[in-house]
Amino acid sequence: MTLWDRISLTWRYGKPLFLIGGVYNLVSAGFQSGGFSYAFMVDSFIIKTIITAITLFLMRQFRDRDAIFFYINLGLSRRRLLVSVILVDFLFLAILMVIMLLIYG
């Protein structure tokens, strides 16, 4: 399996989390650009954790129970896919916050 295949499957697995997390990241960066605050950066990460937990719960409740076997049959574990999706999502928020820090800080 190539790297592009793994990226494609990770996107397919975590699409709801990427979309909801991406919207939150952009809104958070927009608020941060209005008035820079270190406390808001911490609050953004705390709220991001709560939103991610709610999204993961909803993904687990409404996902087809047999859909996970598609990934398992390809040799990908659900835990590894989930960790990679969460890491990419939080990394994107961290990069946006660092950019806001460099521009407005």
PyMOL CGO cylinders between C-alpha atoms (Angstrom):
from pymol import cmd
from pymol.cgo import CYLINDER

trace = [
    CYLINDER, 0.00, 0.00, 0.00, 1.46, 3.34, -1.02, 0.3, 1, 1, 1, 1, 1, 1,
    CYLINDER, 1.46, 3.34, -1.02, 1.55, 6.51, 1.03, 0.3, 1, 1, 1, 1, 1, 1,
    CYLINDER, 1.55, 6.51, 1.03, -1.09, 8.09, -1.19, 0.3, 1, 1, 1, 1, 1, 1,
    CYLINDER, -1.09, 8.09, -1.19, -3.42, 5.14, -0.54, 0.3, 1, 1, 1, 1, 1, 1,
    CYLINDER, -3.42, 5.14, -0.54, -2.99, 5.53, 3.22, 0.3, 1, 1, 1, 1, 1, 1,
    CYLINDER, -2.99, 5.53, 3.22, -3.67, 9.28, 3.01, 0.3, 1, 1, 1, 1, 1, 1,
    CYLINDER, -3.67, 9.28, 3.01, -6.77, 8.64, 0.91, 0.3, 1, 1, 1, 1, 1, 1,
    CYLINDER, -6.77, 8.64, 0.91, -8.08, 6.01, 3.32, 0.3, 1, 1, 1, 1, 1, 1,
    CYLINDER, -8.08, 6.01, 3.32, -7.36, 8.23, 6.32, 0.3, 1, 1, 1, 1, 1, 1,
    CYLINDER, -7.36, 8.23, 6.32, -9.31, 11.05, 4.65, 0.3, 1, 1, 1, 1, 1, 1,
    CYLINDER, -9.31, 11.05, 4.65, -12.20, 8.68, 3.92, 0.3, 1, 1, 1, 1, 1, 1,
    CYLINDER, -12.20, 8.68, 3.92, -12.23, 7.37, 7.50, 0.3, 1, 1, 1, 1, 1, 1,
    CYLINDER, -12.23, 7.37, 7.50, -11.99, 10.76, 9.21, 0.3, 1, 1, 1, 1, 1, 1,
    CYLINDER, -11.99, 10.76, 9.21, -13.87, 13.02, 6.81, 0.3, 1, 1, 1, 1, 1, 1,
    CYLINDER, -13.87, 13.02, 6.81, -16.51, 14.16, 9.35, 0.3, 1, 1, 1, 1, 1, 1,
    CYLINDER, -16.51, 14.16, 9.35, -13.84, 14.96, 11.92, 0.3, 1, 1, 1, 1, 1, 1,
    CYLINDER, -13.84, 14.96, 11.92, -11.69, 16.78, 9.36, 0.3, 1, 1, 1, 1, 1, 1,
    CYLINDER, -11.69, 16.78, 9.36, -14.60, 18.88, 8.14, 0.3, 1, 1, 1, 1, 1, 1,
    CYLINDER, -14.60, 18.88, 8.14, -15.96, 19.84, 11.55, 0.3, 1, 1, 1, 1, 1, 1,
    CYLINDER, -15.96, 19.84, 11.55, -12.46, 20.36, 12.93, 0.3, 1, 1, 1, 1, 1, 1,
    CYLINDER, -12.46, 20.36, 12.93, -11.41, 22.42, 9.92, 0.3, 1, 1, 1, 1, 1, 1,
    CYLINDER, -11.41, 22.42, 9.92, -14.38, 24.74, 10.28, 0.3, 1, 1, 1, 1, 1, 1,
    CYLINDER, -14.38, 24.74, 10.28, -13.63, 25.15, 13.99, 0.3, 1, 1, 1, 1, 1, 1,
    CYLINDER, -13.63, 25.15, 13.99, -9.94, 25.83, 13.26, 0.3, 1, 1, 1, 1, 1, 1,
    CYLINDER, -9.94, 25.83, 13.26, -10.76, 28.56, 10.75, 0.3, 1, 1, 1, 1, 1, 1,
    CYLINDER, -10.76, 28.56, 10.75, -13.35, 30.18, 13.03, 0.3, 1, 1, 1, 1, 1, 1,
    CYLINDER, -13.35, 30.18, 13.03, -10.91, 30.08, 15.94, 0.3, 1, 1, 1, 1, 1, 1,
    CYLINDER, -10.91, 30.08, 15.94, -8.15, 31.64, 13.83, 0.3, 1, 1, 1, 1, 1, 1,
    CYLINDER, -8.15, 31.64, 13.83, -10.61, 34.31, 12.66, 0.3, 1, 1, 1, 1, 1, 1,
    CYLINDER, -10.61, 34.31, 12.66, -11.49, 35.22, 16.24, 0.3, 1, 1, 1, 1, 1, 1,
    CYLINDER, -11.49, 35.22, 16.24, -7.81, 35.24, 17.13, 0.3, 1, 1, 1, 1, 1, 1,
    CYLINDER, -7.81, 35.24, 17.13, -7.05, 37.67, 14.33, 0.3, 1, 1, 1, 1, 1, 1,
    CYLINDER, -7.05, 37.67, 14.33, -9.59, 40.13, 15.78, 0.3, 1, 1, 1, 1, 1, 1,
    CYLINDER, -9.59, 40.13, 15.78, -7.70, 40.47, 19.04, 0.3, 1, 1, 1, 1, 1, 1,
    CYLINDER, -7.70, 40.47, 19.04, -4.73, 38.32, 19.95, 0.3, 1, 1, 1, 1, 1, 1,
    CYLINDER, -4.73, 38.32, 19.95, -4.75, 36.72, 23.38, 0.3, 1, 1, 1, 1, 1, 1,
    CYLINDER, -4.75, 36.72, 23.38, -2.69, 33.89, 24.84, 0.3, 1, 1, 1, 1, 1, 1,
    CYLINDER, -2.69, 33.89, 24.84, -5.62, 32.89, 27.02, 0.3, 1, 1, 1, 1, 1, 1,
    CYLINDER, -5.62, 32.89, 27.02, -7.77, 32.49, 23.91, 0.3, 1, 1, 1, 1, 1, 1,
    CYLINDER, -7.77, 32.49, 23.91, -5.18, 30.12, 22.45, 0.3, 1, 1, 1, 1, 1, 1,
    CYLINDER, -5.18, 30.12, 22.45, -5.48, 27.87, 25.50, 0.3, 1, 1, 1, 1, 1, 1,
    CYLINDER, -5.48, 27.87, 25.50, -9.27, 28.12, 25.41, 0.3, 1, 1, 1, 1, 1, 1,
    CYLINDER, -9.27, 28.12, 25.41, -9.22, 27.19, 21.72, 0.3, 1, 1, 1, 1, 1, 1,
    CYLINDER, -9.22, 27.19, 21.72, -7.37, 23.97, 22.44, 0.3, 1, 1, 1, 1, 1, 1,
    CYLINDER, -7.37, 23.97, 22.44, -9.68, 23.10, 25.35, 0.3, 1, 1, 1, 1, 1, 1,
    CYLINDER, -9.68, 23.10, 25.35, -12.81, 23.71, 23.28, 0.3, 1, 1, 1, 1, 1, 1,
    CYLINDER, -12.81, 23.71, 23.28, -11.21, 21.82, 20.39, 0.3, 1, 1, 1, 1, 1, 1,
    CYLINDER, -11.21, 21.82, 20.39, -10.77, 18.80, 22.67, 0.3, 1, 1, 1, 1, 1, 1,
    CYLINDER, -10.77, 18.80, 22.67, -14.44, 18.93, 23.68, 0.3, 1, 1, 1, 1, 1, 1,
    CYLINDER, -14.44, 18.93, 23.68, -15.65, 19.30, 20.09, 0.3, 1, 1, 1, 1, 1, 1,
    CYLINDER, -15.65, 19.30, 20.09, -13.40, 16.45, 18.97, 0.3, 1, 1, 1, 1, 1, 1,
    CYLINDER, -13.40, 16.45, 18.97, -14.76, 14.18, 21.70, 0.3, 1, 1, 1, 1, 1, 1,
    CYLINDER, -14.76, 14.18, 21.70, -18.37, 14.98, 20.75, 0.3, 1, 1, 1, 1, 1, 1,
    CYLINDER, -18.37, 14.98, 20.75, -17.62, 14.43, 17.06, 0.3, 1, 1, 1, 1, 1, 1,
    CYLINDER, -17.62, 14.43, 17.06, -15.94, 11.09, 17.75, 0.3, 1, 1, 1, 1, 1, 1,
    CYLINDER, -15.94, 11.09, 17.75, -18.89, 9.97, 19.84, 0.3, 1, 1, 1, 1, 1, 1,
    CYLINDER, -18.89, 9.97, 19.84, -21.32, 10.90, 17.07, 0.3, 1, 1, 1, 1, 1, 1,
    CYLINDER, -21.32, 10.90, 17.07, -19.14, 9.24, 14.43, 0.3, 1, 1, 1, 1, 1, 1,
    CYLINDER, -19.14, 9.24, 14.43, -19.14, 6.04, 16.43, 0.3, 1, 1, 1, 1, 1, 1,
    CYLINDER, -19.14, 6.04, 16.43, -22.90, 6.12, 17.01, 0.3, 1, 1, 1, 1, 1, 1,
    CYLINDER, -22.90, 6.12, 17.01, -23.93, 6.77, 13.41, 0.3, 1, 1, 1, 1, 1, 1,
    CYLINDER, -23.93, 6.77, 13.41, -21.26, 4.86, 11.47, 0.3, 1, 1, 1, 1, 1, 1,
    CYLINDER, -21.26, 4.86, 11.47, -22.26, 1.64, 9.78, 0.3, 1, 1, 1, 1, 1, 1,
    CYLINDER, -22.26, 1.64, 9.78, -21.04, -1.18, 12.00, 0.3, 1, 1, 1, 1, 1, 1,
    CYLINDER, -21.04, -1.18, 12.00, -19.78, -3.23, 9.06, 0.3, 1, 1, 1, 1, 1, 1,
    CYLINDER, -19.78, -3.23, 9.06, -17.86, -0.31, 7.49, 0.3, 1, 1, 1, 1, 1, 1,
    CYLINDER, -17.86, -0.31, 7.49, -14.88, -0.79, 9.80, 0.3, 1, 1, 1, 1, 1, 1,
    CYLINDER, -14.88, -0.79, 9.80, -14.22, -4.22, 8.30, 0.3, 1, 1, 1, 1, 1, 1,
    CYLINDER, -14.22, -4.22, 8.30, -13.29, -2.46, 5.06, 0.3, 1, 1, 1, 1, 1, 1,
    CYLINDER, -13.29, -2.46, 5.06, -10.29, -0.88, 6.82, 0.3, 1, 1, 1, 1, 1, 1,
    CYLINDER, -10.29, -0.88, 6.82, -9.46, -3.99, 8.82, 0.3, 1, 1, 1, 1, 1, 1,
    CYLINDER, -9.46, -3.99, 8.82, -9.37, -6.10, 5.65, 0.3, 1, 1, 1, 1, 1, 1,
    CYLINDER, -9.37, -6.10, 5.65, -6.90, -3.61, 4.16, 0.3, 1, 1, 1, 1, 1, 1,
    CYLINDER, -6.90, -3.61, 4.16, -4.62, -4.13, 7.16, 0.3, 1, 1, 1, 1, 1, 1,
    CYLINDER, -4.62, -4.13, 7.16, -5.35, -0.81, 8.86, 0.3, 1, 1, 1, 1, 1, 1,
    CYLINDER, -5.35, -0.81, 8.86, -6.34, -0.72, 12.49, 0.3, 1, 1, 1, 1, 1, 1,
    CYLINDER, -6.34, -0.72, 12.49, -9.16, 1.54, 13.59, 0.3, 1, 1, 1, 1, 1, 1,
    CYLINDER, -9.16, 1.54, 13.59, -7.07, 2.91, 16.45, 0.3, 1, 1, 1, 1, 1, 1,
    CYLINDER, -7.07, 2.91, 16.45, -4.18, 3.90, 14.16, 0.3, 1, 1, 1, 1, 1, 1,
    CYLINDER, -4.18, 3.90, 14.16, -6.54, 5.62, 11.74, 0.3, 1, 1, 1, 1, 1, 1,
    CYLINDER, -6.54, 5.62, 11.74, -8.24, 7.48, 14.57, 0.3, 1, 1, 1, 1, 1, 1,
    CYLINDER, -8.24, 7.48, 14.57, -4.95, 8.63, 16.08, 0.3, 1, 1, 1, 1, 1, 1,
    CYLINDER, -4.95, 8.63, 16.08, -3.68, 9.87, 12.72, 0.3, 1, 1, 1, 1, 1, 1,
    CYLINDER, -3.68, 9.87, 12.72, -6.90, 11.80, 12.08, 0.3, 1, 1, 1, 1, 1, 1,
    CYLINDER, -6.90, 11.80, 12.08, -6.80, 13.46, 15.50, 0.3, 1, 1, 1, 1, 1, 1,
    CYLINDER, -6.80, 13.46, 15.50, -3.10, 14.31, 15.21, 0.3, 1, 1, 1, 1, 1, 1,
    CYLINDER, -3.10, 14.31, 15.21, -3.54, 15.93, 11.81, 0.3, 1, 1, 1, 1, 1, 1,
    CYLINDER, -3.54, 15.93, 11.81, -6.53, 17.90, 13.05, 0.3, 1, 1, 1, 1, 1, 1,
    CYLINDER, -6.53, 17.90, 13.05, -4.77, 19.23, 16.15, 0.3, 1, 1, 1, 1, 1, 1,
    CYLINDER, -4.77, 19.23, 16.15, -1.60, 19.90, 14.16, 0.3, 1, 1, 1, 1, 1, 1,
    CYLINDER, -1.60, 19.90, 14.16, -3.60, 22.07, 11.77, 0.3, 1, 1, 1, 1, 1, 1,
    CYLINDER, -3.60, 22.07, 11.77, -4.96, 24.09, 14.71, 0.3, 1, 1, 1, 1, 1, 1,
    CYLINDER, -4.96, 24.09, 14.71, -1.47, 24.46, 16.19, 0.3, 1, 1, 1, 1, 1, 1,
    CYLINDER, -1.47, 24.46, 16.19, -0.09, 25.67, 12.87, 0.3, 1, 1, 1, 1, 1, 1,
    CYLINDER, -0.09, 25.67, 12.87, -2.89, 28.22, 12.54, 0.3, 1, 1, 1, 1, 1, 1,
    CYLINDER, -2.89, 28.22, 12.54, -2.30, 29.46, 16.09, 0.3, 1, 1, 1, 1, 1, 1,
    CYLINDER, -2.30, 29.46, 16.09, 1.44, 29.81, 15.46, 0.3, 1, 1, 1, 1, 1, 1,
    CYLINDER, 1.44, 29.81, 15.46, 0.70, 31.82, 12.32, 0.3, 1, 1, 1, 1, 1, 1,
    CYLINDER, 0.70, 31.82, 12.32, -1.65, 34.06, 14.31, 0.3, 1, 1, 1, 1, 1, 1,
    CYLINDER, -1.65, 34.06, 14.31, 1.04, 34.42, 16.97, 0.3, 1, 1, 1, 1, 1, 1,
    CYLINDER, 1.04, 34.42, 16.97, 3.63, 35.46, 14.40, 0.3, 1, 1, 1, 1, 1, 1,
    CYLINDER, 3.63, 35.46, 14.40, 1.34, 37.90, 12.66, 0.3, 1, 1, 1, 1, 1, 1,
    CYLINDER, 1.34, 37.90, 12.66, -0.48, 39.53, 15.58, 0.3, 1, 1, 1, 1, 1, 1,
    CYLINDER, -0.48, 39.53, 15.58, 1.64, 38.62, 18.60, 0.3, 1, 1, 1, 1, 1, 1,
]
cmd.load_cgo(trace, "trace")
